[in-house]
Amino acid sequence: MKVQDFAYQVALRTIELLENAQHYKVSEEHRKEILQKILQEVNDIVKKAS
């Protein structure tokens, strides 16, 4: 599994948890923007985690 795929899945799950546990609704447009932003930042996120 590529790191980008993993980051995408983590971001997607985070959005789902916010929607289910906190009753926070993320529009489809915002969902796409958030997921795209995560993919753009994945290298920086990995560096911070190291």
C-alpha positions in Angstrom: 0.0 0.0 0.0 1.3 3.4 -0.9 1.6 6.1 1.8 -0.7 8.3 -0.3 -3.4 5.6 -0.2 -3.0 5.2 3.5 -3.2 8.9 4.1 -6.4 9.2 2.0 -8.0 6.3 3.9 -7.1 7.9 7.3 -8.6 11.3 6.2 -11.7 9.6 4.9 -12.2 7.7 8.1 -11.7 10.9 10.1 -14.4 12.6 8.2 -16.7 9.6 8.7 -16.0 9.6 12.5 -16.8 13.3 12.7 -20.1 12.8 10.9 -21.1 9.8 12.9 -19.8 10.6 16.4 -20.1 14.4 16.4 -23.0 14.8 13.9 -20.8 17.0 11.9 -21.8 17.1 8.2 -19.1 17.5 5.6 -20.4 18.4 2.2 -19.1 16.5 -0.8 -17.3 19.6 -2.1 -15.5 20.1 1.3 -14.8 16.3 1.5 -13.0 16.5 -1.9 -11.1 19.6 -0.9 -9.9 18.1 2.4 -8.9 14.8 0.8 -7.0 16.6 -1.9 -5.2 18.8 0.6 -4.2 15.7 2.6 -2.7 14.1 -0.5 -0.8 17.3 -1.3 0.6 17.4 2.3 1.3 13.7 2.7 5.1 14.1 2.5 5.2 16.8 5.2 2.8 14.7 7.4 5.1 11.7 7.1 8.2 13.9 8.0 6.4 15.2 11.1 5.5 11.6 12.1 9.1 10.5 11.9 
